[in-house]
Amino acid sequence: MADTVEPRTSRGLRDLLPAEMLARQWMIDTIRGVYELYGFVPIVTPAIEYLDVLRGSSAGSEAQQSIFTVRNPEKEELGLRFDLTVPLARVIAQYRDLPRPFRRYQVSPVWRADKPGPGRFREFTQFDLDSVGVESEIADTEIIAGMCDTLRALRVGPFRVRFSSRGILNSLLAYASLSAEQGADVFRVLDKLDKVGPEKVRLELTTGYVDASGDPIPGVGLSSEAVDKIERFLQIRSDDRREVVAQLRDLFAGVEGAEAEIAVVEKISNHLYSLGYGEDQVSLDLSIARGLAYYTGPVFEAILLDAPQFGSVFGGGRYDGLVMRFLGEKVPAVGASIGVDRLLAALVHLGKAGHQKSTAKVLITNMDPALADDYVAMTWELRRAEIPTELYLGTARGPGKQLKYADAWGVPIAVLYGSNEKEKGIVTLKDMDAGRQRAKALANRQEWLGERPGQREVPRDGLVAAVREMLDQIEA
């Protein structure tokens, strides 16, 4: 006998079983519907890119260091993509005849060789939408509006899209007398503000600290005066976006170039007001930095107010320099990405992801081999009426075990049909959930057998109509 292999998955990877996949497919289909309503079109790119395409993409040192490297039979240096934006930039440069603006969406897995932990995986799925080749701030407005409409379509409950601008953060560097080189570290630390809090952000911007696990977090080495100015900037907060703009103008008065950057976020805010997206959905939050270094303008992210512990579930920004690596020319672009796994985990936590285990709405039980043709005929009759149906093909013959099978998969309706039903010209339909709920209230099996809760007999030639009626009642 050959040696057996232990079934296992590599660290940071996981299997997705039917219940989670069905919830995920519902979520992806819902998101796709919003993106296509906005006129975005789908693309797919390879999971593997040349390593020089992925490296040096201004994505930031953390993303660069987390690339999974691979080799093909030709011994070329390749890597698994760590996001969907860098491959998009490569596509724009490679296919020069694509009409611009090019407005695409893509849902695909990405890989990062991070340290796995609770809720943190090395393979996860992103769902992006991007507009490439448009400078207008209306494109940024459209992405933010799309974020709001997507979260509403997913019925996530209350949420908040927060936006700011890398241009404003660059003005902060000038205000605090910091260099662009220092800025990369400053933005990286500011991006942790919600996660670690203001005290640890101040420590990391200055001397550093030791975190709860005992790992040293090195400091950036800024002066107390510079950090004081950064904190003054972060203290600008208001429930009114207009008030944030006014305070920002006061703080940055005299800072060269700041007014132009403030004007951009003010225009976006005004567009959002005109479209009906008020502060209950979108706030101007100057602490938003976003971790990836390729952002050049407005940046945005969304949080769920009933599940803030999940952090940002949807984020993005403007990245006008990313395509330049390939074409040598500036190509304006803006987009956002949903972390499908994180958002799904949040929806499960909130009880909003659904509990569907099977795609079938009906199970045709299979109790009498002599009636095989009848069972097959009923199955295809329902399928041709576009009612998802499964014919039981397992080894159990009695109705009890077949009904347990339907219950295990959460199939809402079971069809019972034997020689007695055939002789009478009827079928028995069983509402699985109604039967289960009623059975809890009955004292014993004899009562259950006498009442047969959740069951009804219908004419055989009325099967489709009766099943549709039951499904309408169940799903109402």
Residue pairs with C-beta under 8 A, 6 or more apart in sequence:
9 15
10 122
11 116
11 122
12 114
12 116
12 120
12 121
12 122
12 123
13 121
13 122
13 123
14 121
14 123
16 24
18 357
18 358
19 355
19 356
19 357
20 344
22 354
22 356
22 357
22 358
22 359
23 344
23 347
23 348
23 353
23 354
23 356
24 125
24 340
24 344
26 353
26 354
26 356
27 154
27 340
27 343
27 344
27 347
27 353
28 107
28 127
28 340
30 150
30 153
30 154
31 107
31 127
31 150
31 153
31 154
31 338
32 42
32 105
32 107
33 153
34 146
34 149
34 150
34 153
35 105
35 129
35 146
35 150
36 105
37 149
38 103
38 129
38 142
38 146
39 103
40 103
40 104
40 105
40 129
41 103
41 104
41 105
42 104
42 105
42 106
43 88
43 91
43 104
43 105
43 106
44 106
44 108
45 81
45 84
45 87
45 88
45 90
45 91
45 106
45 108
46 81
46 87
47 80
47 81
47 108
47 109
47 111
48 70
48 72
48 78
48 79
48 80
48 81
49 78
49 79
49 81
49 86
49 87
49 90
50 76
50 77
50 78
50 79
51 67
51 69
51 77
51 78
51 79
52 77
53 86
53 87
53 90
54 64
54 67
54 79
54 81
54 82
54 86
55 64
55 67
55 79
56 64
56 325
57 64
57 86
57 89
57 294
57 322
57 325
58 293
58 294
58 321
58 322
58 325
59 82
59 83
59 86
59 292
59 293
59 294
60 184
60 188
60 291
60 292
60 293
60 294
62 188
62 291
63 82
63 83
63 112
63 291
63 292
65 113
66 82
66 112
66 113
66 114
67 79
67 80
67 82
67 112
67 113
68 79
68 80
68 111
68 112
68 113
68 122
69 77
69 78
69 79
70 78
70 79
70 80
71 77
71 78
72 78
80 110
80 111
81 87
81 110
81 111
82 110
82 111
82 112
83 110
83 126
83 292
83 337
84 106
84 108
84 110
84 126
84 128
84 337
85 128
85 130
85 292
85 294
85 319
85 322
85 335
85 337
86 322
88 104
88 106
88 128
88 130
88 132
88 333
88 335
89 322
89 323
89 325
89 326
89 333
90 326
91 98
92 98
92 102
92 132
92 133
92 323
92 326
92 327
92 331
92 333
93 323
93 326
93 327
94 326
100 132
100 133
100 134
101 131
101 132
101 133
101 134
101 139
102 131
102 132
102 133
103 129
103 130
103 131
103 132
104 128
104 129
104 130
104 132
105 127
105 128
105 129
105 130
106 127
106 128
107 125
107 126
107 127
107 128
107 340
108 125
108 126
109 123
109 124
109 125
109 126
110 123
110 124
110 125
110 126
111 122
111 123
112 122
112 124
113 122
114 120
114 122
116 122
119 342
119 345
121 341
124 339
124 340
124 341
124 342
125 339
125 340
125 341
126 337
126 338
126 339
126 340
127 337
127 338
127 340
128 316
128 335
128 336
128 337
128 338
129 143
129 146
129 335
129 336
130 333
130 334
130 335
130 336
131 139
131 142
131 143
131 333
131 334
131 335
132 323
132 331
132 332
132 333
133 331
133 332
133 333
134 332
134 333
134 334
135 320
135 332
137 264
137 267
137 268
137 271
137 298
138 271
139 334
140 268
140 297
140 298
140 300
140 318
140 334
141 268
141 271
141 272
141 275
143 300
143 316
143 334
143 335
143 336
144 161
144 163
144 268
144 272
144 277
144 282
144 300
145 272
145 275
145 277
146 336
147 161
147 300
147 302
147 314
147 336
148 159
148 161
148 277
148 281
148 282
150 314
150 338
151 159
151 161
151 302
151 304
151 314
154 343
154 347
154 352
155 352
156 304
156 343
156 346
156 347
156 350
156 352
157 304
157 305
157 306
157 350
157 352
158 304
158 305
158 306
159 281
159 302
159 303
159 304
159 305
160 281
160 282
160 283
160 302
160 303
160 305
161 281
161 282
161 283
161 300
161 301
161 302
161 314
162 282
162 283
162 284
162 285
162 288
162 300
162 301
162 302
162 303
163 265
163 268
163 282
163 283
163 284
163 285
163 288
163 298
163 299
163 300
163 301
164 265
164 284
164 285
164 286
164 287
164 288
164 289
164 298
164 299
164 300
165 261
165 264
165 265
165 297
165 298
165 299
166 187
166 289
166 290
166 295
166 296
166 297
166 298
166 299
166 317
166 318
167 260
167 261
167 264
167 296
167 297
167 298
168 248
168 258
168 261
168 262
168 265
168 286
169 183
169 186
169 187
169 190
169 289
170 180
170 183
170 257
170 261
171 252
171 255
171 257
171 258
171 261
171 262
172 186
172 229
172 230
172 233
173 179
173 180
173 182
173 183
173 186
174 255
174 256
174 257
174 258
175 229
175 233
175 251
175 252
175 255
175 258
176 226
176 229
176 230
176 233
177 226
178 186
178 222
178 226
182 220
182 222
184 293
185 220
186 205
186 220
186 222
186 230
187 289
187 290
187 291
187 293
188 289
188 291
189 201
189 204
189 205
189 220
190 201
190 230
190 234
190 287
190 289
191 289
191 290
191 291
192 200
192 201
192 204
193 201
193 234
193 287
193 289
194 287
194 303
194 311
195 311
196 204
198 231
198 234
200 209
200 217
202 227
202 231
203 209
203 217
203 219
204 217
204 218
204 219
204 220
205 219
205 220
205 222
205 226
205 227
205 230
206 219
206 220
206 221
206 222
206 223
206 224
206 227
207 219
207 221
208 216
208 217
208 218
208 219
209 216
209 217
209 219
210 216
210 217
211 217
222 230
232 251
233 251
233 286
234 286
234 287
236 244
236 247
236 248
236 251
236 286
237 244
237 285
237 286
238 244
238 247
239 279
239 283
240 279
241 269
241 272
241 273
241 279
241 282
241 283
241 284
242 269
244 284
244 286
245 262
245 265
245 266
245 269
245 284
248 262
248 286
249 259
249 262
252 258
252 259
252 262
264 297
264 298
265 284
265 298
268 298
269 282
269 284
272 278
272 282
288 299
288 300
288 301
289 299
290 299
290 301
290 315
290 316
290 317
294 319
294 321
294 322
295 317
295 318
295 319
296 318
296 319
296 320
296 321
297 317
297 318
297 319
297 320
297 334
298 317
298 318
298 334
299 315
299 316
299 317
299 318
300 315
300 316
300 317
300 336
301 312
301 314
301 315
301 316
302 312
302 313
302 314
302 315
303 310
303 311
303 312
303 313
304 310
304 313
304 346
304 350
306 350
307 346
307 349
307 350
310 342
310 343
310 345
310 346
310 349
311 342
312 339
313 338
313 339
313 342
313 343
313 346
314 336
314 337
314 338
314 339
314 343
315 336
315 337
316 334
316 335
316 336
316 337
317 334
317 335
317 336
318 332
318 333
318 334
319 333
319 334
319 335
320 330
320 331
320 332
320 333
321 330
322 331
322 333
323 329
323 330
323 331
323 333
324 330
324 331
344 353
347 353
355 410
356 410
357 408
357 409
357 410
358 390
358 409
358 410
358 411
359 388
360 388
360 389
360 390
360 409
360 411
361 387
361 388
361 389
361 411
361 412
361 413
361 467
361 471
362 382
362 387
362 388
362 389
362 390
362 411
362 412
362 413
362 414
362 415
362 467
363 389
363 390
363 391
363 392
363 402
363 405
363 406
363 409
363 411
363 413
363 414
363 415
364 375
364 378
364 379
364 382
364 389
364 390
364 391
364 392
364 415
364 417
365 375
365 392
365 399
365 402
365 403
365 406
365 414
365 415
365 416
365 417
366 372
366 375
366 391
366 392
366 393
366 402
367 397
367 398
367 399
367 402
367 416
367 417
367 418
368 418
368 419
370 419
371 417
371 418
371 419
371 422
374 417
374 422
375 391
375 417
376 391
378 415
378 417
378 427
378 463
379 389
379 390
379 391
381 463
381 464
382 389
382 463
382 464
382 467
383 389
385 464
385 468
387 464
387 467
387 468
387 471
390 411
392 402
392 405
392 406
394 402
394 405
396 402
396 405
399 416
402 414
403 414
403 430
403 432
406 414
406 432
407 432
407 436
411 432
412 431
412 432
412 433
412 470
412 471
412 474
413 429
413 430
413 431
413 432
413 467
413 470
413 471
413 474
414 429
414 430
414 432
415 427
415 428
415 429
415 430
415 463
415 467
416 427
416 428
416 429
416 430
416 455
417 427
417 428
421 427
421 428
421 457
421 460
422 460
425 459
425 460
425 461
426 457
426 458
426 459
426 460
427 457
427 458
427 460
427 463
428 455
428 456
428 457
429 455
429 456
429 457
429 458
429 466
429 467
429 470
430 454
430 455
431 454
431 455
431 456
431 470
431 474
432 454
433 454
433 474
434 453
434 454
435 452
435 453
435 454
435 455
436 454
437 453
438 451
438 453
438 454
439 448
439 453
442 448
442 451
442 453
456 466
458 466
